[in-house]
Amino acid sequence: MRGLCGTSQVPEAMIKAIEKVKESFIDVKAKILVLSGKGGVGKSTVTYLISKKLSETYQIGLLDLDLCGPSMPTLFNCETEKLHQTALGYEPCIVADNINLVSTQFFLDNADDPMIARGTKKNSIVLEFLSDINWDGSEILVVDTPPGTSDEHLSIVSFMSGTGIDGAIIVTTPEEVALSDVRREIRFCKKSGIKVLGVIENMSSYVCPSCGQSSSIYPRTTGGAEEMCKNEDIPLLGKLPLDPTLVAGCLGDKNPLSEAVEIALEGIAQNIKSAINI
């Protein structure tokens, strides 16, 4: 690879790795990116929730592509796990029934160590995750991405171009400061040829457990995700409430979700299944 640096040629090693990506995902029925232009909207929490819901029907491969801020190991309470290398490549970590996870967290010596990497290093890591992981048996690949439209997003779109990405789910909160970034994410998808499967509005409203009154915590000055979806002509997959049972890091089988969250998730999962047509 170093011998070709600075030329217009594609390194032979990279060509072979991209071919391996095709082989890795040959049996995967659907590949979904979870995106949001804005940080702090609960994208990783939503990824966790939809992965758990889809795993009731399908075998899920979950790729934590937030290289510098991986959240999935914390959500699945498996921060100290390590990946095992076999003749078929690295084996994903089994973190729940029908869910296999890969994250940079599993390659760090200590849970609180930072992943320090710039563009070229990030590209190499993304390619390794796609080509050297044994995704055999996964029916749906769900990719949790970092906020924005930078290295990781460009890399995965480029490296998976031969396998096809079935679409993107975009997560937002109702206020304009988040929606403005999400519109940029939608433009990124259109320019990259990625179908937007739909939008999930997180922290949509809060229902008081005492009086039952529903309130909007975030101001809907431009109509929230529903109005944005109408203007952009894309589906609204559903809305998740701001709910005490959805606190990131407190999720898990021992902490059941509220009935309102379960109902919302069921509708979102059905809409996703229809969108990817499997």
Buried (B, 14 or more C-beta within 10 A) or exposed (E): EEEEEEEEEEBEEBEEBBEBBBEBBEEBBBBBBBBBBBEEBBBBBBBBBBBBBBBEEBBBBBBBBBBEBBBBBBBBBBBEBEBEEEEEBBBBBEBBEBBBBBBBBBBBEEEEEEBEBEEEEBBBBBBBBBBBBBBBEBBBBBBBBBBBBEBBBBBBBBBBBEBEBBBBBBBBBBBBEBBBBBBEBBEBBEEBEBBBBBBBBBBBBBBEEEEEEEEBEBEBEBBBBBBBBEEBEBBBBBBBBBBEBBEEEEBEEEEEBBEBBBEBBEEBBEBBBEBBEB
